[in-house]
Amino acid sequence: MTASAGASPFDVQHMTHTQKAAGAVGLVFLLAGILGFVPGLTTNYDQMQFAGHESEARLLGIFQVSILHNLVHLGFGVVGLAMARTWSLARSFLIGGGVIYVVLWLYGLVIDLDSGVNFVPVNMADNWLHLALAVGMIALGVLVPRLETSRR
């Protein structure tokens, strides 16, 4: 969807379901990035590092985060919202983002989580969340457009 002159760029009434899905996923990433900076929701907040496996901060006490990790979530959320403006970009965000999360999941499984290559950082909870995100985003990017075309 492209916004018309003077219209809101996110006119939800005129968005496709694919665009709405991409926008929702983008909002979830924005929320995760913001919450990663909230003491209390992020445990061991005082031990948060900019990057690296030494960061002991945990979002919701489970998911290892760092300043870089939170910034990546914020950036991914902004990209998702921006790409939700058109159907083709929204679909690309969902499928492409899902593929990125498959790669992150595999990366997290093969690296030594206590080494310098774990610079984002991730832990096992992050790894399995990355797999769930990958499956969910790819499914949305493939199935929602099919539902839209089958209803036409």
C-alpha positions in Angstrom: 0.0 0.0 0.0 1.2 3.4 -0.8 -0.1 6.3 1.2 -2.1 8.9 -0.8 -1.3 12.6 -0.4 -2.3 13.8 3.1 -3.3 10.3 4.3 -1.7 8.4 7.1 1.1 6.1 5.9 -0.6 3.4 8.0 -4.3 3.6 7.0 -5.1 0.2 8.6 -8.5 0.1 6.8 -6.8 -0.1 3.4 -3.9 -2.4 4.3 -3.8 -6.0 3.2 -3.6 -8.7 5.8 0.0 -9.3 4.8 0.8 -5.6 5.5 -1.0 -5.8 8.9 1.0 -9.0 9.7 4.3 -7.3 8.9 3.3 -4.2 10.9 2.4 -6.3 13.9 5.7 -8.3 13.7 7.5 -4.9 13.5 5.7 -3.6 16.5 6.6 -6.8 18.5 10.3 -6.3 17.6 10.0 -2.6 18.7 8.4 -3.6 21.9 11.1 -6.2 22.6 13.8 -3.7 21.9 12.2 -1.1 24.3 11.5 -3.7 27.0 15.2 -4.8 26.9 16.1 -1.3 28.3 13.6 -1.4 31.2 15.1 -2.4 34.5 12.8 -4.9 36.3 11.6 -6.4 33.0 15.2 -7.0 32.2 16.9 -8.7 35.1 20.6 -8.1 36.0 20.2 -4.7 34.2 23.3 -3.4 35.9 25.3 -6.1 34.2 24.2 -5.2 30.7 27.1 -4.7 28.3 27.1 -3.0 25.0 27.8 -6.4 23.3 29.4 -9.8 24.0 28.5 -12.9 25.9 29.6 -11.3 29.2 26.3 -9.3 29.3 24.3 -11.0 32.1 21.1 -9.0 31.5 18.0 -11.1 30.7 14.8 -9.8 29.2 12.0 -11.3 31.4 14.7 -13.1 33.3 15.1 -15.5 30.3 16.5 -14.0 27.1 20.1 -12.8 27.2 20.3 -9.2 25.9 22.8 -6.4 25.5 22.6 -2.9 24.3 23.5 -4.1 20.8 20.9 -6.9 20.9 18.2 -4.4 22.0 19.2 -2.0 19.2 19.0 -4.8 16.6 15.4 -5.5 17.8 14.6 -1.8 17.5 16.1 -1.6 14.1 14.3 -4.7 12.9 11.0 -3.3 14.2 11.5 0.0 12.3 12.3 -2.0 9.1 9.2 -4.1 9.6 7.0 -1.0 10.0 8.5 0.7 7.0 8.2 -2.4 4.8 4.5 -2.8 5.9 3.7 0.2 3.7 3.4 -2.0 0.6 2.2 -5.6 0.1 5.3 -6.8 -1.7 7.7 -5.2 0.9 5.6 -6.6 3.7 5.8 -10.1 2.3 9.6 -9.7 1.7 10.0 -8.6 5.3 8.1 -11.6 6.7 9.9 -14.2 4.5 13.3 -12.5 4.4 13.2 -11.8 8.1 12.2 -15.4 8.8 15.2 -16.6 6.8 17.5 -14.3 8.8 16.1 -15.8 11.9 16.7 -19.3 10.6 20.4 -18.3 10.1 20.5 -16.8 13.6 19.0 -20.0 15.1 21.6 -22.1 13.3 24.4 -19.7 14.3 23.3 -19.9 17.9 23.4 -23.7 17.8 26.8 -24.1 16.3 28.8 -21.4 18.2 30.3 -21.7 21.6 27.9 -19.4 23.6 30.8 -18.5 26.0 33.1 -17.3 23.3 33.8 -14.0 21.6 31.8 -15.0 18.5 28.7 -14.7 20.6 28.9 -10.9 20.3 25.1 -10.1 20.1 24.7 -12.2 22.7 22.4 -15.1 22.6 21.6 -18.0 24.9 19.6 -21.2 24.4 16.3 -19.5 25.1 17.1 -16.9 22.4 18.0 -19.7 20.0 14.7 -21.5 20.4 12.8 -18.1 20.2 14.7 -17.4 16.9 13.4 -20.7 15.5 9.9 -19.9 16.5 10.2 -16.4 15.0 11.6 -17.9 11.8 8.8 -20.4 11.4 6.1 -17.8 12.3 7.4 -15.1 10.0 7.9 -17.4 7.0 4.5 -19.0 7.6 2.9 -15.5 7.7 4.7 -14.5 4.6 3.7 -17.5 2.7 0.2 -18.3 4.0 -1.4 -14.9 4.5 -0.8 -13.8 0.9 -2.3 -17.1 -0.3 -5.4 -16.5 1.8 -5.7 -13.0 0.3 -5.5 -14.2 -3.3 -7.9 -17.1 -2.6 -10.5 -14.6 -1.4 -10.4 -12.5 -4.5 
